[in-house]
């Protein structure tokens, strides 16, 4: 899968792909990677439209998906 080849990094914008009711977070909520905690584990900050943080949570890469604002340029070697 191509998405798994794209490494998540600091300040990337991500969305939850699973709800976390214990943190009042729902599937699709958007956050920003603010810290790399361990391989494949990130601290994600969730903020409202006024830039007020309403949640910060450590998340595994299996719980998030990186968002893209433009189509990436794929090299032939990345395609299946």
TIMI-2910 file (N, C-alpha, C, CB; in pm, 1 decimal, decimal comma, always signed):
<rs>
+----------+----------+----------+----------+----------+----------+----------+----------+----------+----------+----------+----------+------+
!      n_x !      n_y !      n_z !     ca_x !     ca_y !     ca_z !      c_x !      c_y !      c_z !     cb_x !     cb_y !     cb_z ! resn !
+----------+----------+----------+----------+----------+----------+----------+----------+----------+----------+----------+----------+------+
!    +84,9 !   -118,8 !     +0,0 !     +0,0 !     +0,0 !     +0,0 !    +88,8 !   +124,3 !     +0,0 !    -96,3 !     +0,3 !   +123,0 !  Unk !
!    +57,7 !   +219,3 !    -84,8 !   +139,3 !   +338,8 !    -99,9 !   +138,3 !   +423,6 !    +25,7 !    +91,4 !   +420,5 !   -217,4 !  Unk !
!    +23,9 !   +438,0 !    +92,9 !    +14,3 !   +522,0 !   +212,9 !   +114,0 !   +479,6 !   +319,7 !   -127,0 !   +516,8 !   +269,7 !  Unk !
!   +136,8 !   +349,8 !   +332,8 !   +228,8 !   +302,6 !   +435,3 !   +373,3 !   +340,7 !   +404,7 !   +217,2 !   +152,6 !   +450,1 !  Unk !
!   +403,7 !   +376,3 !   +280,5 !   +538,3 !   +417,6 !   +243,4 !   +563,6 !   +564,6 !   +275,8 !   +561,6 !   +392,5 !    +95,5 !  Unk !
!   +456,9 !   +640,7 !   +300,4 !   +469,4 !   +782,8 !   +331,8 !   +482,5 !   +796,7 !   +482,6 !   +347,1 !   +864,7 !   +277,9 !  Unk !
!   +598,8 !   +840,0 !   +528,8 !   +626,5 !   +851,1 !   +671,8 !   +560,3 !   +975,7 !   +728,8 !   +778,3 !   +854,4 !   +697,9 !  Unk !
!   +494,3 !   +960,1 !   +841,9 !   +435,1 !  +1073,2 !   +912,9 !   +547,6 !  +1146,0 !   +985,6 !   +322,8 !  +1026,4 !  +1013,2 !  Unk !
!   +544,1 !  +1280,2 !   +980,4 !   +650,1 !  +1357,4 !  +1044,3 !   +592,5 !  +1475,0 !  +1122,3 !   +750,1 !  +1407,4 !   +939,9 !  Unk !
!   +678,6 !  +1540,9 !  +1195,6 !   +640,9 !  +1655,1 !  +1278,6 !   +564,9 !  +1759,2 !  +1196,9 !   +765,3 !  +1718,4 !  +1342,1 !  Unk !
!   +455,7 !  +1810,7 !  +1252,7 !   +367,5 !  +1913,4 !  +1196,8 !   +278,5 !  +1865,6 !  +1082,5 !   +449,6 !  +2027,2 !  +1149,0 !  Unk !
!   +279,3 !  +1735,4 !  +1051,6 !   +184,0 !  +1683,5 !   +953,1 !    +42,5 !  +1694,3 !  +1009,1 !   +217,2 !  +1536,0 !   +915,5 !  Unk !
!    -52,0 !  +1715,2 !   +920,7 !   -193,7 !  +1719,4 !   +957,0 !   -249,3 !  +1578,9 !   +937,0 !   -273,4 !  +1826,1 !   +871,1 !  Unk !
!   -318,2 !  +1529,9 !  +1040,0 !   -370,4 !  +1393,6 !  +1036,8 !   -517,6 !  +1394,3 !  +1079,5 !   -286,6 !  +1300,1 !  +1129,0 !  Unk !
!   -585,8 !  +1284,1 !  +1051,5 !   -723,7 !  +1265,6 !  +1096,3 !   -734,5 !  +1130,4 !  +1165,3 !   -824,0 !  +1275,5 !   +977,0 !  Unk !
!   -820,4 !  +1123,8 !  +1264,5 !   -844,7 !   +997,9 !  +1335,1 !   -919,6 !   +901,0 !  +1245,5 !   -923,5 !  +1022,3 !  +1465,0 !  Unk !
!   -879,4 !   +774,9 !  +1246,2 !   -956,3 !   +674,8 !  +1173,5 !  -1029,5 !   +581,0 !  +1269,7 !   -864,5 !   +594,5 !  +1080,8 !  Unk !
!  -1027,8 !   +617,6 !  +1398,0 !  -1100,4 !   +542,8 !  +1500,9 !  -1143,0 !   +640,8 !  +1610,2 !  -1012,2 !   +426,6 !  +1560,2 !  Unk !
!  -1258,4 !   +620,5 !  +1667,2 !  -1303,7 !   +708,0 !  +1776,4 !  -1229,9 !   +674,4 !  +1905,3 !  -1456,6 !   +694,7 !  +1797,4 !  Unk !
!  -1206,3 !   +776,5 !  +1987,3 !  -1144,6 !   +760,7 !  +2118,6 !  -1236,4 !   +826,6 !  +2220,8 !  -1000,0 !   +823,2 !  +2122,8 !  Unk !
!  -1345,1 !   +758,6 !  +2258,8 !  -1443,5 !   +819,2 !  +2348,5 !  -1385,4 !   +861,8 !  +2482,9 !  -1556,1 !   +723,3 !  +2371,7 !  Unk !
!  -1280,3 !   +793,4 !  +2528,7 !  -1218,8 !   +830,4 !  +2655,9 !  -1149,0 !   +967,1 !  +2649,0 !  -1118,7 !   +723,2 !  +2698,0 !  Unk !
!  -1123,9 !  +1016,3 !  +2526,5 !  -1063,7 !  +1148,5 !  +2506,3 !  -1161,5 !  +1244,9 !  +2438,0 !   -935,4 !  +1136,1 !  +2422,6 !  Unk !
!  -1288,6 !  +1202,5 !  +2424,1 !  -1390,8 !  +1281,4 !  +2354,5 !  -1350,6 !  +1314,9 !  +2211,4 !  -1418,4 !  +1409,6 !  +2430,7 !  Unk !
!  -1291,0 !  +1218,6 !  +2141,7 !  -1248,6 !  +1236,5 !  +2003,5 !  -1321,0 !  +1136,4 !  +1914,5 !  -1095,5 !  +1220,5 !  +1990,3 !  Unk !
!  -1366,6 !  +1185,2 !  +1798,4 !  -1442,7 !  +1102,5 !  +1705,1 !  -1366,1 !  +1079,4 !  +1575,4 !  -1577,3 !  +1167,2 !  +1675,0 !  Unk !
!  -1401,9 !   +972,5 !  +1504,8 !  -1345,0 !   +945,3 !  +1373,2 !  -1356,3 !  +1070,9 !  +1287,3 !  -1416,6 !   +824,9 !  +1305,0 !  Unk !
!  -1247,7 !  +1104,5 !  +1218,6 !  -1247,9 !  +1218,5 !  +1127,1 !  -1197,7 !  +1348,2 !  +1186,7 !  -1383,9 !  +1239,8 !  +1076,4 !  Unk !
!  -1184,9 !  +1354,0 !  +1319,0 !  -1133,6 !  +1478,0 !  +1377,4 !   -989,0 !  +1498,0 !  +1334,0 !  -1144,4 !  +1475,4 !  +1532,5 !  Unk !
!   -955,6 !  +1624,2 !  +1307,2 !   -826,7 !  +1660,4 !  +1249,3 !   -734,9 !  +1716,4 !  +1356,8 !   -844,8 !  +1762,5 !  +1135,5 !  Unk !
!   -609,2 !  +1672,8 !  +1353,1 !   -509,3 !  +1720,8 !  +1447,3 !   -375,1 !  +1740,3 !  +1379,4 !   -495,5 !  +1624,3 !  +1563,8 !  Unk !
!   -277,5 !  +1784,1 !  +1456,9 !   -142,5 !  +1809,9 !  +1407,2 !    -42,3 !  +1730,8 !  +1490,3 !   -109,6 !  +1961,7 !  +1411,3 !  Unk !
!    +53,5 !  +1669,9 !  +1423,9 !   +161,6 !  +1599,0 !  +1493,3 !   +250,5 !  +1704,5 !  +1559,1 !   +244,6 !  +1507,2 !  +1394,0 !  Unk !
!   +261,8 !  +1699,1 !  +1692,5 !   +343,5 !  +1798,4 !  +1763,3 !   +467,5 !  +1737,9 !  +1827,5 !   +260,7 !  +1866,8 !  +1869,5 !  Unk !
!   +473,9 !  +1604,3 !  +1833,0 !   +590,4 !  +1540,7 !  +1894,4 !   +599,1 !  +1395,7 !  +1847,7 !   +582,6 !  +1548,2 !  +2049,7 !  Unk !
!   +721,0 !  +1350,5 !  +1824,3 !   +744,8 !  +1210,6 !  +1793,2 !   +782,1 !  +1142,4 !  +1924,0 !   +857,0 !  +1192,9 !  +1683,9 !  Unk !
!   +699,3 !  +1048,9 !  +1970,8 !   +720,5 !   +985,7 !  +2101,2 !   +802,5 !   +857,8 !  +2092,7 !   +587,9 !   +955,8 !  +2165,4 !  Unk !
!   +782,3 !   +782,1 !  +1987,4 !   +850,3 !   +654,0 !  +1966,0 !   +827,5 !   +616,7 !  +1820,3 !   +797,3 !   +540,8 !  +2064,4 !  Unk !
!   +893,7 !   +512,6 !  +1772,4 !   +864,6 !   +471,0 !  +1635,1 !   +714,4 !   +443,2 !  +1618,6 !   +947,4 !   +345,1 !  +1597,8 !  Unk !
!   +653,1 !   +513,5 !  +1526,2 !   +510,4 !   +497,0 !  +1494,2 !   +415,3 !   +544,7 !  +1603,4 !   +482,4 !   +353,3 !  +1465,7 !  Unk !
!   +463,3 !   +622,4 !  +1700,8 !   +377,9 !   +679,8 !  +1805,8 !   +401,6 !   +830,5 !  +1809,2 !   +407,7 !   +614,7 !  +1946,6 !  Unk !
!   +292,2 !   +905,8 !  +1804,7 !   +299,3 !  +1050,5 !  +1791,0 !   +209,6 !  +1119,3 !  +1893,3 !   +260,0 !  +1092,6 !  +1649,4 !  Unk !
!   +249,6 !  +1237,5 !  +1936,6 !   +160,8 !  +1320,7 !  +2016,9 !    +86,3 !  +1410,3 !  +1918,6 !   +240,2 !  +1405,1 !  +2125,9 !  Unk !
!    -46,1 !  +1402,5 !  +1923,3 !   -130,0 !  +1476,7 !  +1829,4 !   -211,4 !  +1579,8 !  +1906,5 !   -223,4 !  +1380,8 !  +1749,7 !  Unk !
!   -208,3 !  +1702,4 !  +1858,4 !   -283,8 !  +1812,7 !  +1919,5 !   -406,6 !  +1842,0 !  +1834,0 !   -194,9 !  +1940,8 !  +1934,3 !  Unk !
!   -520,5 !  +1852,0 !  +1900,0 !   -646,7 !  +1884,1 !  +1834,1 !   -688,8 !  +2022,9 !  +1878,9 !   -757,4 !  +1778,0 !  +1866,6 !  Unk !
!   -717,0 !  +2112,0 !  +1782,3 !   -751,8 !  +2251,0 !  +1811,9 !   -878,8 !  +2289,7 !  +1738,0 !   -636,3 !  +2345,8 !  +1773,6 !  Unk !
!   -949,6 !  +2389,5 !  +1794,1 !  -1071,8 !  +2438,3 !  +1729,6 !  -1038,6 !  +2549,9 !  +1629,1 !  -1172,6 !  +2489,6 !  +1836,2 !  Unk !
!  -1143,5 !  +2610,5 !  +1571,6 !  -1125,0 !  +2715,7 !  +1471,0 !  -1057,6 !  +2840,8 !  +1525,4 !  -1257,6 !  +2753,2 !  +1412,4 !  Unk !
!  -1061,2 !  +2858,1 !  +1657,6 !   -995,0 !  +2972,7 !  +1720,8 !   -854,7 !  +2935,5 !  +1770,9 !  -1080,5 !  +3025,5 !  +1837,7 !  Unk !
!   -805,5 !  +2821,4 !  +1726,9 !   -672,0 !  +2770,7 !  +1761,2 !   -655,4 !  +2736,4 !  +1908,9 !   -568,3 !  +2872,0 !  +1722,7 !  Unk !
!   -766,6 !  +2709,8 !  +1976,1 !   -761,7 !  +2667,7 !  +2115,8 !   -752,8 !  +2515,0 !  +2121,2 !   -886,6 !  +2719,2 !  +2194,4 !  Unk !
!   -651,2 !  +2465,0 !  +2187,8 !   -633,2 !  +2320,7 !  +2199,9 !   -743,3 !  +2262,9 !  +2288,7 !   -492,8 !  +2287,1 !  +2257,3 !  Unk !
!   -808,3 !  +2157,5 !  +2240,0 !   -910,4 !  +2091,7 !  +2321,3 !   -872,6 !  +1948,1 !  +2355,7 !  -1043,8 !  +2093,6 !  +2248,9 !  Unk !
!   -765,8 !  +1894,8 !  +2294,0 !   -718,5 !  +1761,2 !  +2329,2 !   -576,4 !  +1741,9 !  +2277,6 !   -812,5 !  +1652,3 !  +2271,9 !  Unk !
!   -499,6 !  +1668,4 !  +2354,7 !   -367,1 !  +1622,6 !  +2312,5 !   -361,2 !  +1475,8 !  +2349,9 !   -249,0 !  +1706,2 !  +2380,0 !  Unk !
!   -322,5 !  +1393,0 !  +2253,4 !   -325,4 !  +1249,5 !  +2279,5 !   -209,8 !  +1179,7 !  +2209,6 !   -458,5 !  +1189,2 !  +2234,3 !  Unk !
!   -148,0 !  +1081,2 !  +2276,5 !    -49,0 !   +998,2 !  +2208,0 !   -123,3 !   +896,5 !  +2121,0 !    +46,0 !   +926,2 !  +2310,9 !  Unk !
!    -85,6 !   +888,1 !  +1994,7 !   -155,3 !   +799,6 !  +1901,9 !    -56,0 !   +718,8 !  +1819,3 !   -247,6 !   +880,2 !  +1809,8 !  Unk !
!    -92,6 !   +594,4 !  +1792,9 !    -13,9 !   +506,4 !  +1707,1 !    -51,7 !   +535,7 !  +1562,0 !    -37,7 !   +355,2 !  +1742,8 !  Unk !
!    +40,8 !   +512,0 !  +1470,5 !    +10,8 !   +542,4 !  +1330,3 !   -108,6 !   +462,4 !  +1276,6 !   +133,0 !   +514,8 !  +1244,6 !  Unk !
!   -145,7 !   +352,9 !  +1342,0 !   -263,5 !   +276,5 !  +1299,0 !   -394,1 !   +348,3 !  +1333,8 !   -262,2 !   +137,7 !  +1363,3 !  Unk !
!   -388,7 !   +452,2 !  +1418,1 !   -508,0 !   +525,7 !  +1459,2 !   -531,0 !   +653,3 !  +1379,5 !   -498,6 !   +559,5 !  +1604,6 !  Unk !
!   -436,2 !   +687,3 !  +1292,5 !   -444,7 !   +813,5 !  +1218,8 !   -413,8 !   +792,1 !  +1071,4 !   -348,6 !   +917,3 !  +1278,2 !  Unk !
!   -455,1 !   +888,3 !   +992,7 !   -421,1 !   +891,2 !   +851,6 !   -368,9 !  +1030,7 !   +819,5 !   -544,3 !   +853,9 !   +761,9 !  Unk !
!   -259,6 !  +1036,8 !   +747,0 !   -200,9 !  +1164,6 !   +707,3 !   -287,8 !  +1227,5 !   +599,1 !    -54,5 !  +1146,2 !   +657,1 !  Unk !
!   -313,7 !  +1357,1 !   +611,7 !   -394,4 !  +1429,0 !   +513,4 !   -303,4 !  +1499,5 !   +413,9 !   -488,1 !  +1530,7 !   +582,7 !  Unk !
!   -352,8 !  +1512,5 !   +290,7 !   -276,2 !  +1576,5 !   +183,0 !   -358,9 !  +1689,2 !   +123,5 !   -236,5 !  +1473,5 !    +72,9 !  Unk !
!   -294,4 !  +1801,1 !    +97,4 !   -362,8 !  +1915,2 !    +36,5 !   -343,9 !  +1920,5 !   -113,5 !   -314,1 !  +2043,8 !    +97,6 !  Unk !
!   -255,2 !  +1839,4 !   -165,3 !   -236,0 !  +1829,3 !   -309,9 !   -195,2 !  +1686,7 !   -342,6 !   -128,9 !  +1931,3 !   -360,8 !  Unk !
!   -212,2 !  +1649,3 !   -466,4 !   -177,2 !  +1513,2 !   -507,5 !    -26,3 !  +1495,5 !   -501,9 !   -230,2 !  +1482,6 !   -650,0 !  Unk !
!    +19,3 !  +1387,9 !   -437,2 !   +164,4 !  +1363,7 !   -433,1 !   +214,5 !  +1317,8 !   -569,3 !   +199,6 !  +1258,5 !   -325,4 !  Unk !
!   +341,3 !  +1341,9 !   -594,7 !   +402,9 !  +1292,9 !   -717,4 !   +464,2 !  +1157,4 !   -685,6 !   +510,6 !  +1393,5 !   -773,1 !  Unk !
!   +408,8 !  +1052,8 !   -746,3 !   +456,5 !   +917,1 !   -720,5 !   +563,9 !   +880,3 !   -820,1 !   +341,2 !   +816,0 !   -726,6 !  Unk !
!   +664,2 !   +812,5 !   -769,0 !   +767,2 !   +756,7 !   -856,1 !   +720,9 !   +617,5 !   -895,0 !   +908,8 !   +753,5 !   -786,0 !  Unk !
!   +764,0 !   +571,8 !  -1011,4 !   +727,9 !   +437,9 !  -1058,3 !   +762,4 !   +330,4 !   -954,9 !   +798,8 !   +407,7 !  -1190,5 !  Unk !
!   +872,3 !   +348,6 !   -882,4 !   +915,6 !   +246,7 !   -786,9 !   +820,6 !   +233,5 !   -667,4 !  +1055,3 !   +278,9 !   -737,5 !  Unk !
!   +734,4 !   +333,3 !   -642,6 !   +639,2 !   +326,4 !   -532,8 !   +510,0 !   +256,6 !   -570,0 !   +608,7 !   +463,4 !   -483,7 !  Unk !
!   +482,9 !   +247,3 !   -698,6 !   +356,4 !   +186,5 !   -741,9 !   +366,5 !    +35,3 !   -738,2 !   +318,6 !   +233,6 !   -883,5 !  Unk !
!   +252,7 !    -30,9 !   -703,3 !   +253,9 !   -178,9 !   -697,0 !   +270,7 !   -242,5 !   -832,8 !   +126,0 !   -230,1 !   -634,2 !  Unk !
+----------+----------+----------+----------+----------+----------+----------+----------+----------+----------+----------+----------+------+
</rs>
